Amino acid sequence: MERLNRQQENEAQSGQEATKQRGEQTCPECESSALTRSADESEISCAECGLVLEEEAIDRGPEWRAFNAAERDSKSRVGAPTTQTMHDKGLTTTIGWRNKDAAGRSLSSEKRLQLSRMRKWQERIRTKDAGERNLQLALSETDRMASALGVPRSVREVASVLYRRALDEDLIRGRSIEGVATSTLYAACRMEGIPRSLDEISAVSRVERMEIARTYRYIAQELSLEMEPVDPKKYVPRFCSELEVSEEVQAKATEIIETTAEKGLLSGKSPTGYAAAAIYASSLLCNEKRTQKAVADVACVTSVTIRNRYQEQISALGIQN
């Protein structure tokens, strides 16, 4: 009797865990939340009335059994995770380039020729139509630009998802593949909070800056991307690192941006130029002077922009030049 009670308690606990995982799902017949999952996790039923809610669920576990940790480790196997950065999401087959058999012996010339033909056809069937070839080219271009910009993997994934959405909604028609890929990468950088200016993006792209800006506005509007204005403070750590200034200069530049932004000076200004001018001003105040040209080269802006923003910022701070 105690064993039965213990078994019922275990089933109830497993049912509660299943309920939590599925957002407090209840039985449609008796409205009970005591749902239980079978041992092989292929069926979910109600513990009160016995109604089967789900059946023939996909078993995501391994097809083999292990009875200890060593056996489990020796039998475990796993492939690469699926990714949006590849046109087939990584679910593909690759024929190795080693012309050797399982024992490590070299293959005959006839077998090598046969494998060469198999590899060639394998590459051909990976892209079965123009849409997949388009996607393959765009994602490889996105990966190239992301590597040149030094952005993390998450930005590449978001950019790939945005491009797939644009392709599904037929937003590519009449526009270059490189232009749309660059625009989605720029949007992904802003969405992930890792801002890169249009000048930095265009420097690694094969299209003009004006085309990138025009395509970005179109993509953001059609996909309903809610983009917030870029905060100049996000550029400060990267620019200060490249200029090799102290943390005191970085903190002072952040303080200058916050103070002057409260007075309304940031409205309508380029965030990169504004951040660069704040760094230039803070370097003077902290006796770690950097020339306007050096700061301008790091921020990809002109010295005139830094000079104008600098004058506005020190005037707002009440500092005599």
HELIX and SHEET records of a PDB file:
HELIX    1   1 GLU A    2  GLN A   21  1                                  20    
HELIX    2   2 ALA A   69  LYS A   75  1                                   7    
HELIX    3   3 SER A  109  ARG A  126  1                                  18    
HELIX    4   4 ALA A  130  LEU A  149  1                                  20    
HELIX    5   5 ARG A  153  ASP A  168  1                                  16    
HELIX    6   6 ILE A  177  MET A  191  1                                  15    
HELIX    7   7 LEU A  198  VAL A  204  1                                   7    
HELIX    8   8 ARG A  209  GLU A  222  1                                  14    
HELIX    9   9 PRO A  232  LYS A  234  5                                   3    
HELIX   10  10 VAL A  236  LEU A  243  1                                   8    
HELIX   11  11 GLU A  247  GLU A  262  1                                  16    
HELIX   12  12 PRO A  271  LEU A  285  1                                  15    
HELIX   13  13 GLN A  292  ALA A  299  1                                   8    
HELIX   14  14 SER A  303  LEU A  317  1                                  15    
SHEET    1   A 3 LEU A  35  ARG A  37  0                                        
SHEET    2   A 3 GLU A  43  CYS A  46 -1                                        
SHEET    3   A 3 VAL A  52  GLU A  55 -1                                        
END                                                                             
